[in-house]
Amino acid sequence: MEDSTKLLLAYWAVRGRAQAIRYFLEYLGLPYEEKRYQIEKWQEWFEQDKLSCTADFPNLPYLKDGDKIVTETEAIFIYLC
């Protein structure tokens, strides 16, 4: 992980797949921010952010660490380990 960078975790505004990642980030003591997409405002993800996402496979949840973007729950856990 890049030094002195706050991670960004993005997911829908529900617990779902990102909840275990939140627990893990807290356990590791890593500084992070969240972006929670509202279900009723799905266009923000599908019509804006997903199209501009630089990940190879843009999907939720995603973790942004500086210029790096990791998508998919299991891949995020592996990256954090």
Order of alpha helices (4+ residues) and beta strands (2+ residues): beta-alpha-beta-beta-beta-alpha
